[in-house]
Amino acid sequence: AKRRVEAAGLKDLVECVCCDFCDPGAVASQLPAAGSCDVVTFSYSLSMIPDKSAALKSAVKLLKPKGEGVLGLADFFFGGGKRASHGLGDADGITNVLTRIYCELTRLWFKQDGVILLKRSMLKAVEEDLDFDSVPSEHFRKSVPLLPILRPWHGVIMAPTK
């Protein structure tokens, strides 16, 4: 990541930090001060973090308050969500039994590699701090490398602080 930032000429604007977001001590000692970050992103990483709530709460603490900070999330999701299903289906946007079976099989496939597909409900831990409604989220199905027949749901969410 650091090499890509440098190659893009963004070294003065972007700081890459590797830290265990679930460890409050590491967060306090390795990351910027609380309330000082413009953007915190999870790019296909939150699905691999065991304690998603702790990681999200740590990220939100870093963000500037009152709409000046933004959480960015791009990852694999279980189902396409309400927007992808045009407001139909259950909380995950699943509208029929075949889609439910496909999503469960996809979930099991990813789980064997330690990847837990995200559900919108996982964001409840920080919904009081972030405005998930101000920027529309996107969910779409796309293939993954080395397994073109599997087309899991991908999601992109941008949420400013409240």
ZIFEN-V961284 format. One record per residue. N is the residue number from 1. RES is the residue in one letter. PSI is psi in whole degrees, -180 to 180 (none if undefined). Layout:
n & res & psi
N & RES & PSI
N & RES & PSI
This chain:
n & res & psi
1 & A & -42
2 & K & -40
3 & R & -40
4 & R & -40
5 & V & -46
6 & E & -43
7 & A & -31
8 & A & -4
9 & G & 26
10 & L & 13
11 & K & -35
12 & D & -16
13 & L & -27
14 & V & 133
15 & E & 121
16 & C & 127
17 & V & 133
18 & C & 120
19 & C & 147
20 & D & 103
21 & F & -16
22 & C & -6
23 & D & 104
24 & P & -35
25 & G & -44
26 & A & -41
27 & V & -46
28 & A & -35
29 & S & -25
30 & Q & -20
31 & L & 165
32 & P & 168
33 & A & 150
34 & A & 139
35 & G & 19
36 & S & -4
37 & C & 140
38 & D & -43
39 & V & 138
40 & V & 130
41 & T & 148
42 & F & 108
43 & S & 99
44 & Y & 42
45 & S & -33
46 & L & -34
47 & S & -15
48 & M & -2
49 & I & 124
50 & P & -48
51 & D & 85
52 & K & -39
53 & S & -46
54 & A & -42
55 & A & -43
56 & L & -42
57 & K & -40
58 & S & -42
59 & A & -45
60 & V & -37
61 & K & -32
62 & L & -25
63 & L & 146
64 & K & 145
65 & P & 175
66 & K & 49
67 & G & 0
68 & E & -14
69 & G & 149
70 & V & 132
71 & L & 128
72 & G & 133
73 & L & 123
74 & A & 122
75 & D & -179
76 & F & 139
77 & F & 155
78 & F & 103
79 & G & 166
80 & G & -3
81 & G & 170
82 & K & -39
83 & R & -42
84 & A & -29
85 & S & 18
86 & H & 38
87 & G & 5
88 & L & 171
89 & G & -168
90 & D & -168
91 & A & -26
92 & D & 4
93 & G & 17
94 & I & 123
95 & T & -12
96 & N & 171
97 & V & -35
98 & L & -40
99 & T & -39
100 & R & -45
101 & I & -45
102 & Y & -45
103 & C & -39
104 & E & -42
105 & L & -40
106 & T & -44
107 & R & -45
108 & L & -39
109 & W & -48
110 & F & -35
111 & K & -32
112 & Q & -19
113 & D & 12
114 & G & 15
115 & V & 120
116 & I & 112
117 & L & 137
118 & L & 149
119 & K & 149
120 & R & -33
121 & S & -22
122 & M & -18
123 & L & -5
124 & K & -29
125 & A & -24
126 & V & 12
127 & E & -21
128 & E & -20
129 & D & -18
130 & L & 148
131 & D & 90
132 & F & -12
133 & D & -15
134 & S & -26
135 & V & 121
136 & P & 137
137 & S & 159
138 & E & 136
139 & H & 136
140 & F & 155
141 & R & 134
142 & K & 149
143 & S & 166
144 & V & 152
145 & P & 147
146 & L & -3
147 & L & 69
148 & P & -19
149 & I & -19
150 & L & 123
151 & R & 79
152 & P & 165
153 & W & 133
154 & H & 148
155 & G & 146
156 & V & 123
157 & I & 131
158 & M & 127
159 & A & 116
160 & P & 158
161 & T & 158
162 & K & none
